[in-house]
């Protein structure tokens, strides 16, 4: 994960400086783009006796193969039948981050502890305790991810196999078996302001909410999920390591719907999905009216699996969000401008992932954030439009059945984060300060060890 530099490390050309709040918002978007999601947890490999490469494209994640999707739907309960497995894994991430403007940093960026495995015949899950380096070797420890499931036994319905299960998790979309939604894939547009991306893409609900869903599969090809979320109280957020900043406020009338077709044709896999999320959100500590937010999205995925010598995955996600602002001042940057009462946001991501022998790979993504014009919320140009790209090369020497170990892994990667447009412009993206979109680019070398 890139290291968030303080604003003083971003001197503007000509000697002036960009506003601190906007630069911090820019960095927050970049961090969201790069934030790692659930990886190939080693305790799952030990539990099942399967290699990391069986469940994950490129052996390390986060992209799942059809086998990995079925393991998730079965409640993380599949086992090789041999007991005595300790459901604990660890991850260490070291990174060398080199921003286009600012100081380069080298540090242990993250230390993670996973509790992940089978609890009973029908119950399993995982929880991730992450300790992130916030600078000067100070670590901020939080419970960042969890997904606990009850997966019932398969039964016959119309002569076809069916299953019903329940998931309790803290991030809408992360529990999805296809793993293509932003919360699971780590691919989603960055933006200048926390409120300028869709709620399914942003971190507004991620990790600070709790949701319960009932899901069902039919004939192994069809998937449906219906659930609801609520934000954690401020006291619970504090107990789990989250500061007041970032509190999503109070949620009410929240519903989550997911429908998908998942066609596994052995050498090929294809999916088409529909997602909807609707909620009423009241700003933190506010007692005024709520903002009504409705997300509608669709996604397409294709995987060429072949004989696993060459694996190719293509994905496209399109999320449209409609907003009705009950509080006209929420999110306003310039109090002299009156925010509009209605608006919309569209987030799109197009991703390509290629792996050779599950050891060498490349990930490429093109991400677009657009929205309706609102001169008060999106200063100075009145639109949130941001276009960004990710290019990542990696090597994972382990995690295959024929490697030194198939139940632990190492990933060495080189990643470039690039912006074509940011905050509605390519040049002078914050108005008066001379900061261009490409000044926010960043190159990173990273080593991640999962054991």
C-alpha positions as CSV (number, residue, x, y, z in Angstrom):
1,X,0.0,0.0,0.0
2,X,1.4,3.4,-0.8
3,X,2.5,5.6,2.0
4,X,0.4,8.7,2.6
5,X,2.8,11.6,2.6
6,X,1.9,14.8,4.4
7,X,0.9,17.8,2.2
8,X,4.3,19.5,2.7
9,X,5.9,16.8,0.6
10,X,3.9,18.0,-2.4
11,X,5.4,21.4,-3.3
12,X,3.6,23.0,-6.2
13,X,5.5,24.4,-9.1
14,X,6.4,28.0,-8.8
15,X,6.7,27.7,-5.0
16,X,3.0,27.7,-4.0
17,X,1.4,24.8,-2.3
18,X,-1.9,22.9,-2.9
19,X,-4.5,23.1,-0.1
20,X,-3.8,20.5,2.5
21,X,-7.3,19.1,2.6
22,X,-7.4,18.5,-1.2
23,X,-4.0,16.9,-1.3
24,X,-5.0,14.6,1.5
25,X,-8.2,13.8,-0.4
26,X,-6.2,13.0,-3.4
27,X,-3.9,10.7,-1.5
28,X,-7.0,9.0,0.1
29,X,-8.2,8.2,-3.4
30,X,-4.9,6.8,-4.4
31,X,-4.8,4.7,-1.3
32,X,-8.3,3.4,-2.0
33,X,-7.1,2.4,-5.5
34,X,-4.1,0.5,-4.1
35,X,-5.6,-0.9,-0.9
36,X,-5.1,-4.7,-0.8
37,X,-8.1,-6.9,-0.3
38,X,-8.3,-10.5,0.9
39,X,-5.4,-12.5,-0.4
40,X,-4.6,-16.2,-0.7
41,X,-4.8,-17.0,3.0
42,X,-2.4,-19.8,3.8
43,X,-4.5,-21.4,6.5
44,X,-7.2,-22.2,3.9
45,X,-4.6,-24.0,1.8
46,X,-3.5,-26.0,4.8
47,X,-7.1,-26.8,5.7
48,X,-8.0,-28.1,2.2
49,X,-4.7,-29.5,1.1
50,X,-5.1,-27.5,-2.1
51,X,-2.5,-25.2,-3.5
52,X,-2.9,-21.4,-3.4
53,X,-3.0,-21.5,-7.2
54,X,-6.1,-23.7,-7.2
55,X,-8.2,-20.9,-5.7
56,X,-6.5,-17.8,-7.0
57,X,-5.3,-16.5,-10.4
58,X,-1.6,-15.9,-10.0
59,X,-1.4,-17.9,-6.8
60,X,-1.7,-14.9,-4.5
61,X,-5.0,-13.2,-5.2
62,X,-7.2,-11.4,-4.9
63,X,-8.8,-12.8,-8.1
64,X,-10.6,-16.1,-7.6
65,X,-10.8,-19.1,-9.9
66,X,-14.1,-21.0,-10.2
67,X,-12.8,-23.5,-7.6
68,X,-12.1,-20.6,-5.2
69,X,-15.6,-19.3,-5.8
70,X,-17.1,-22.6,-4.9
71,X,-14.9,-22.8,-1.7
72,X,-16.2,-19.4,-0.7
73,X,-19.9,-20.3,-1.4
74,X,-19.5,-23.5,0.7
75,X,-18.7,-21.3,3.7
76,X,-14.9,-21.8,3.7
77,X,-15.6,-25.3,5.1
78,X,-14.0,-27.7,2.6
79,X,-11.4,-29.8,4.2
80,X,-8.9,-32.6,3.3
81,X,-10.4,-34.6,6.3
82,X,-7.2,-34.3,8.4
83,X,-7.7,-32.5,11.6
84,X,-5.3,-30.5,13.7
85,X,-5.0,-27.5,11.4
86,X,-4.4,-24.2,13.2
87,X,-6.7,-21.6,11.5
88,X,-4.1,-18.7,11.7
89,X,-2.1,-17.0,9.0
90,X,0.1,-14.0,8.8
91,X,1.2,-11.5,6.1
92,X,4.1,-9.1,6.0
93,X,4.2,-6.3,3.3
94,X,7.3,-4.2,2.6
95,X,7.1,-1.4,0.1
96,X,9.3,1.1,-1.6
97,X,7.1,4.0,-2.8
98,X,8.3,6.6,-5.2
99,X,5.8,9.4,-5.9
100,X,6.1,11.7,-8.9
101,X,6.4,14.6,-6.5
102,X,7.6,14.2,-2.9
103,X,10.0,12.0,-1.0
104,X,10.4,8.3,-1.6
105,X,9.8,5.9,1.3
106,X,10.9,2.4,2.2
107,X,9.2,0.6,5.1
108,X,7.4,-2.4,6.4
109,X,4.0,-1.0,5.4
110,X,1.6,-3.7,6.8
111,X,1.6,-6.5,9.3
112,X,-1.6,-8.7,9.1
113,X,-3.0,-11.5,11.2
114,X,-5.7,-13.8,9.7
115,X,-8.1,-16.0,11.7
116,X,-9.4,-18.1,8.8
117,X,-10.8,-21.6,8.6
118,X,-13.5,-24.1,9.2
119,X,-15.5,-23.8,12.4
120,X,-17.9,-26.7,11.9
121,X,-19.3,-28.7,9.1
122,X,-21.4,-25.8,7.9
123,X,-19.7,-22.7,9.5
124,X,-16.5,-21.1,8.5
125,X,-15.0,-17.7,7.7
126,X,-12.1,-15.3,8.1
127,X,-11.2,-12.1,10.0
128,X,-8.2,-9.9,9.2
129,X,-6.5,-7.8,11.8
130,X,-4.3,-5.3,9.9
131,X,-1.5,-3.1,11.4
132,X,-0.7,-0.4,8.9
133,X,2.4,1.8,9.1
134,X,1.2,5.4,9.4
135,X,4.7,6.9,9.2
136,X,7.8,7.0,11.4
137,X,7.2,3.3,12.2
138,X,3.9,4.0,14.0
139,X,1.4,1.2,13.3
140,X,-2.4,1.6,13.4
141,X,-4.1,-1.7,14.1
142,X,-7.7,-2.3,13.0
143,X,-10.1,-5.2,12.4
144,X,-10.4,-4.5,8.6
145,X,-12.2,-7.5,7.2
146,X,-14.4,-10.3,8.2
147,X,-16.8,-12.7,6.5
148,X,-18.4,-15.5,8.6
149,X,-20.7,-17.9,6.8
150,X,-23.3,-20.6,7.4
151,X,-23.6,-22.7,4.3
152,X,-26.3,-25.3,4.3
153,X,-26.0,-28.7,2.7
154,X,-26.9,-28.9,-1.0
155,X,-30.4,-30.2,-1.8
156,X,-32.4,-30.9,-4.9
157,X,-34.7,-28.3,-6.4
158,X,-36.4,-29.2,-9.7
159,X,-33.8,-31.9,-10.1
160,X,-30.9,-29.4,-9.8
161,X,-28.5,-28.9,-6.9
162,X,-29.3,-25.9,-4.7
163,X,-27.8,-24.4,-1.6
164,X,-28.9,-21.7,0.9
165,X,-26.4,-19.8,3.1
166,X,-26.0,-16.8,5.4
167,X,-23.0,-14.4,5.4
168,X,-22.2,-11.8,8.1
169,X,-19.5,-9.3,6.8
170,X,-18.3,-5.7,7.0
171,X,-18.0,-4.6,3.4
172,X,-20.7,-4.6,0.8
173,X,-19.5,-6.5,-2.3
174,X,-16.4,-8.1,-0.6
175,X,-18.5,-11.2,0.2
176,X,-19.5,-11.7,-3.5
177,X,-18.2,-15.0,-4.9
178,X,-17.1,-13.7,-8.3
179,X,-14.9,-11.1,-6.6
180,X,-15.2,-8.5,-9.3
181,X,-16.9,-5.7,-7.3
182,X,-14.6,-2.9,-6.1
183,X,-14.7,-4.1,-2.4
184,X,-13.3,-7.5,-3.5
185,X,-11.1,-6.7,-6.5
186,X,-9.3,-3.6,-5.3
187,X,-10.1,-2.0,-8.7
188,X,-12.1,1.2,-8.4
189,X,-11.8,4.8,-9.4
190,X,-10.0,7.2,-7.1
191,X,-11.3,10.7,-6.5
192,X,-10.6,14.0,-4.8
193,X,-13.4,13.9,-2.3
194,X,-14.8,11.1,-0.2
195,X,-18.3,11.8,-1.5
196,X,-17.4,11.8,-5.2
197,X,-17.4,8.0,-5.9
198,X,-20.3,5.6,-5.5
199,X,-21.0,4.1,-2.1
200,X,-20.2,0.6,-3.5
201,X,-16.8,1.8,-4.6
202,X,-15.8,4.1,-1.8
203,X,-14.8,3.3,1.8
204,X,-17.9,4.9,3.3
205,X,-19.3,1.6,4.4
206,X,-16.2,-0.5,4.2
207,X,-15.1,-1.9,7.5
208,X,-17.3,0.5,9.5
209,X,-20.6,-1.3,8.8
210,X,-22.0,-4.8,9.6
211,X,-24.3,-6.6,7.2
212,X,-26.2,-9.9,7.1
213,X,-27.3,-11.5,3.8
214,X,-29.1,-14.7,2.8
215,X,-27.6,-16.2,-0.4
216,X,-28.6,-19.0,-2.6
217,X,-27.2,-21.0,-5.5
218,X,-29.1,-23.0,-8.1
219,X,-27.6,-25.5,-10.5
220,X,-24.1,-24.1,-9.7
221,X,-24.6,-21.4,-12.3
222,X,-27.1,-19.0,-10.6
223,X,-26.5,-16.9,-7.6
224,X,-28.8,-14.6,-5.6
225,X,-28.2,-12.6,-2.4
226,X,-30.4,-10.3,-0.4
227,X,-29.3,-8.5,2.8
228,X,-29.0,-5.3,4.8
229,X,-26.3,-3.2,6.4
230,X,-26.0,-0.8,9.3
231,X,-23.1,1.4,10.4
232,X,-21.3,0.6,13.5
233,X,-21.7,2.9,16.5
234,X,-18.9,5.3,17.2
235,X,-18.0,3.3,20.3
236,X,-17.6,0.1,18.4
237,X,-15.6,1.8,15.6
238,X,-13.3,3.1,18.4
239,X,-13.0,-0.4,19.9
240,X,-12.0,-1.8,16.5
241,X,-9.3,0.8,15.9
242,X,-11.1,3.3,13.7
243,X,-10.9,7.1,14.4
244,X,-13.9,9.5,14.2
245,X,-12.7,10.7,10.8
246,X,-14.3,8.5,8.2
247,X,-17.4,7.7,10.2
248,X,-20.1,7.0,7.6
249,X,-22.8,8.3,9.9
250,X,-26.1,6.7,10.6
251,X,-27.6,4.3,7.9
252,X,-31.2,3.3,7.7
253,X,-33.5,1.5,5.3
254,X,-30.4,-0.2,3.7
255,X,-30.9,-3.0,1.3
256,X,-28.4,-5.0,-0.8
257,X,-29.3,-7.2,-3.8
258,X,-27.0,-9.3,-5.9
259,X,-28.0,-11.5,-8.9
260,X,-25.5,-13.3,-11.1
261,X,-25.0,-16.0,-13.6
262,X,-21.7,-18.0,-13.3
263,X,-21.0,-20.3,-16.1
264,X,-18.1,-22.7,-15.5
265,X,-17.1,-24.4,-18.7
266,X,-13.9,-26.0,-17.4
267,X,-11.5,-24.2,-19.7
268,X,-13.6,-21.1,-19.8
269,X,-15.6,-19.2,-17.2
270,X,-18.2,-16.4,-17.8
271,X,-20.3,-14.4,-15.5
272,X,-22.8,-11.6,-15.7
273,X,-24.1,-9.9,-12.6
274,X,-26.4,-7.2,-11.3
275,X,-26.0,-5.3,-8.0
276,X,-28.2,-2.9,-6.2
277,X,-27.7,-1.0,-2.9
278,X,-30.1,1.5,-1.4
279,X,-29.7,3.4,1.8
280,X,-30.5,6.6,3.7
281,X,-27.3,8.2,5.2
282,X,-27.2,10.9,7.9
283,X,-23.9,12.6,8.4
284,X,-21.9,11.8,11.5
285,X,-23.3,13.5,14.7
286,X,-26.0,15.1,12.6
287,X,-29.6,15.3,13.5
288,X,-30.9,16.7,10.3
289,X,-32.4,15.0,7.2
290,X,-30.7,12.1,5.5
291,X,-29.4,11.7,2.0
292,X,-31.0,9.1,-0.1
293,X,-28.5,7.0,-2.1
294,X,-29.3,4.3,-4.7
295,X,-26.6,2.3,-6.5
296,X,-27.3,0.1,-9.6
297,X,-24.5,-1.8,-11.2
298,X,-23.7,-4.5,-13.7
299,X,-20.6,-6.5,-14.3
300,X,-19.1,-8.9,-16.9
301,X,-16.3,-11.3,-16.4
302,X,-14.5,-13.8,-18.6
303,X,-11.7,-16.2,-17.7
304,X,-9.7,-18.4,-20.0
305,X,-8.3,-21.2,-17.8
306,X,-7.1,-23.7,-20.3
307,X,-4.6,-26.1,-18.7
308,X,-3.5,-23.4,-16.3
309,X,-0.3,-22.7,-18.3
310,X,-1.9,-19.5,-19.4
311,X,-4.7,-17.9,-17.5
312,X,-6.5,-14.7,-18.7
313,X,-9.2,-12.8,-16.9
314,X,-11.1,-9.8,-18.2
315,X,-13.7,-7.8,-16.2
316,X,-15.9,-4.8,-16.6
317,X,-17.9,-3.1,-13.8
318,X,-20.3,-0.2,-14.2
319,X,-21.9,1.4,-11.1
320,X,-24.4,4.2,-11.4
321,X,-25.4,6.1,-8.2
322,X,-28.4,8.4,-7.9
323,X,-28.4,10.9,-5.0
324,X,-31.1,13.0,-3.3
325,X,-29.5,15.3,-0.8
326,X,-31.6,16.0,2.2
327,X,-28.9,18.0,3.8
328,X,-27.9,20.7,1.3
329,X,-24.6,21.5,3.0
330,X,-23.1,18.0,3.4
331,X,-19.9,17.7,1.5
332,X,-19.8,21.4,0.5
333,X,-16.2,22.7,0.3
334,X,-17.0,26.4,-0.5
335,X,-19.8,27.7,1.8
336,X,-20.5,30.6,-0.6
337,X,-21.7,28.2,-3.3
338,X,-25.0,26.4,-2.9
339,X,-24.9,22.6,-3.5
340,X,-27.5,21.1,-5.7
341,X,-30.2,18.9,-4.1
342,X,-29.8,16.0,-6.6
343,X,-26.9,14.4,-8.4
344,X,-25.4,11.3,-9.9
345,X,-22.1,9.4,-10.0
346,X,-20.9,6.7,-12.3
347,X,-17.9,4.5,-11.6
348,X,-16.4,2.2,-14.2
349,X,-13.4,-0.1,-14.2
350,X,-12.0,-2.3,-17.0
351,X,-9.4,-4.9,-15.8
352,X,-7.1,-7.4,-17.4
353,X,-5.2,-10.1,-15.5
354,X,-2.8,-12.5,-17.2
355,X,-0.8,-15.2,-15.4
356,X,1.8,-17.5,-16.9
357,X,2.3,-20.8,-15.1
358,X,0.7,-19.1,-12.1
359,X,4.0,-17.5,-11.3
360,X,4.4,-14.5,-13.5
361,X,1.7,-12.1,-14.2
362,X,0.5,-8.6,-15.2
363,X,-2.6,-6.7,-14.1
364,X,-3.8,-3.7,-16.0
365,X,-6.8,-1.6,-15.2
366,X,-8.5,1.5,-16.5
367,X,-10.8,3.3,-14.1
368,X,-13.2,6.2,-14.7
369,X,-15.2,8.3,-12.2
370,X,-17.7,10.8,-13.6
371,X,-20.6,12.7,-12.1
372,X,-23.2,15.4,-12.5
373,X,-22.0,19.0,-12.3
374,X,-22.1,20.6,-8.8
375,X,-20.0,23.7,-8.3
376,X,-20.2,23.6,-4.5
377,X,-19.2,20.0,-3.9
378,X,-16.6,19.7,-6.6
379,X,-14.3,22.7,-6.4
380,X,-12.9,24.3,-8.6
381,X,-14.3,22.8,-11.8
382,X,-17.7,21.6,-10.7
383,X,-17.3,18.0,-11.7
384,X,-15.6,15.1,-9.9
385,X,-14.3,13.4,-13.1
386,X,-11.1,11.3,-12.5
387,X,-9.5,8.9,-14.9
388,X,-6.7,6.6,-13.6
389,X,-4.7,3.6,-14.6
390,X,-2.9,0.7,-12.8
391,X,-0.2,-1.4,-14.3
392,X,1.4,-4.1,-12.1
393,X,3.9,-6.8,-12.8
394,X,4.5,-9.6,-10.3
395,X,6.3,-12.9,-9.5
396,X,5.0,-15.5,-7.1
397,X,7.5,-18.3,-6.8
398,X,5.4,-20.5,-4.5
399,X,1.8,-21.5,-4.1
400,X,1.7,-24.2,-6.8
401,X,1.7,-28.0,-6.2
402,X,5.1,-28.3,-7.9
403,X,6.7,-25.4,-6.0
404,X,8.8,-25.6,-2.9
405,X,5.7,-25.0,-0.9
406,X,2.1,-24.9,-2.1
407,X,0.6,-23.6,1.2
408,X,2.5,-20.3,1.6
409,X,3.6,-17.7,-0.8
410,X,5.7,-14.7,-1.7
411,X,4.8,-12.0,-4.2
412,X,7.3,-9.5,-5.6
413,X,5.6,-6.7,-7.6
414,X,6.2,-3.5,-9.4
415,X,3.2,-1.2,-9.7
416,X,2.6,2.1,-11.4
417,X,-0.4,4.3,-10.5
418,X,-1.1,6.9,-13.1
419,X,-3.7,9.7,-13.5
420,X,-4.9,11.1,-16.8
421,X,-7.5,13.4,-15.1
422,X,-8.1,14.3,-11.5
423,X,-10.8,16.5,-9.9
424,X,-12.2,17.4,-13.3
425,X,-9.0,18.4,-15.0
426,X,-5.6,17.3,-16.3
427,X,-3.8,20.5,-15.5
428,X,-4.0,22.7,-12.4
429,X,-6.3,20.1,-10.8
430,X,-6.9,22.2,-7.6
431,X,-7.3,25.5,-9.3
432,X,-4.8,28.2,-8.4
433,X,-2.0,25.9,-7.1
434,X,-0.1,24.5,-10.1
435,X,-0.6,20.8,-9.5
436,X,-1.3,18.6,-12.5
437,X,-2.9,15.1,-12.5
438,X,0.3,13.4,-13.3
439,X,1.9,14.9,-10.2
440,X,-0.1,12.3,-8.2
441,X,1.4,9.4,-10.1
442,X,3.3,6.9,-8.0
443,X,5.6,3.9,-8.6
444,X,5.9,1.2,-6.0
445,X,8.1,-1.9,-5.5
446,X,6.6,-4.3,-2.9
447,X,7.2,-7.7,-1.3
448,X,4.4,-9.6,0.3
449,X,4.8,-12.8,2.3
450,X,1.9,-14.9,3.3
451,X,2.4,-17.8,5.7
